[in-house]
Amino acid sequence: MKTSIAFIATLVSRSSAFAPAAPKIFTRNMSSNAVPLANGAMSFDRVCREWRCKYTGDKATSESLEKIAALVEEYLPQIKAVSSDAKVNRLVCGACLDFKLMTTVPLDDFGPWEAKGYAPEAEFLEKLKAIDGVSQVETQTITNMEI
């Protein structure tokens, strides 16, 4: 019996199925300036600036959301001009009344945009805050990678 247990223990300890897995290395094609995260398990080469707020009313009939949409249309050409590879996403949650505008740019373009104060951010946010029914206007810088 002791021999059988010892034999099974030896097989289990040598089996690769039971050995600790090597850490997965993120292998997506990245630019040469990609920044590693999580011990190399992921990295990023795109950065996002998010502008967000709360609006009032039902998403289908909200006057504040309608005015936000008009503001986005007004500034969209300037926002897209911050980088030739800018991606702009609009997110609206009807349940929690969140509005978010996310502008993602390559890492190489982020520094110059940041140095300019994320233009036209200040002007856009000033007008956003002036819309009746808009509250909790905030910004955040985050990585945003399509995987």
Secondary structure, DSSP 4 states (H G I P E B T S, - for coil): -HHHHHHHHHHHHH-TTTSPPPPPPP-S---TTPEEEGGGTEEESEEEEEEEEE--S-TTT-HHHHHHHHHHHHHHHHHHTT-TT-EEEEEEETTTTEEEEEEEEEHHHHHHHHHTTTTTHHHHHHHHHTSTT-EEEEEEEEE----
